[in-house]
């Protein structure tokens, strides 16, 4: 379907990215050409290149959107009226579930994930830092309400992310069974929280 003439450039970019993602999921990144994306949109390949210089640039756009959606979910979890321990568990479960739902269950998307990691590394690092900051904020809440012993939330939040890398990195997630990941994440978070419990 051709984009409406009154669409803004941002709307056209978004439409191109959504159509491309659908094709990547159905056909795979390698087998999808810019000409395929253009044909699906009813426009010329040259018009697609007006908005994205390459297929890799389209993947970067898709990756940034997916990360933004995940972060929005995490913010909702963070703001829930639940015990801080429950919210920390839920934050990392949200990350794992996003990788399982959006990437791992559709194997054709796996190559797109690899491309995104290679070409969008700075945005992924920024995303990781935002997750760490969210974890640090929750740890501060736990210190304030007596759930956790006094510690450095900046340092401990980094430890949380390092220990949970297996459950937060799509390539590593793809190497394990879903049930194993769920149980492993639960045990890891429980262990880390135990380490910062107040001592009598």
Number of C-alpha atoms within 10 A of each C-alpha: 9 11 14 9 7 8 11 11 11 10 13 19 17 17 15 21 25 16 16 25 23 13 20 22 20 15 14 19 22 11 10 17 17 18 14 16 24 21 14 16 19 12 15 15 16 13 10 22 15 11 17 18 11 12 20 17 18 24 24 22 20 20 22 17 14 15 17 13 13 18 19 12 15 21 14 11 18 20 10 11 9 10 13 20 17 13 20 22 17 16 23 22 20 18 20 22 19 19 22 18 10 14 21 20 13 13 13 18 22 21 17 23 22 13 19 22 20 13 15 19 13 11 16 17 12 11 17 16 15 13 21 22 16 19 24 21 16 22 27 20 17 20 20 12 12 12 18 21 16 15 12 12 20 15 11 17 21 18 14 18 18 12 15 18 14 19 25 22 14 22 18 11 19 19 11 12 9 16 9 9 20 14 10 15 22 14 12 16 19 14 11 15 17 11 12 17 15 12 7 3
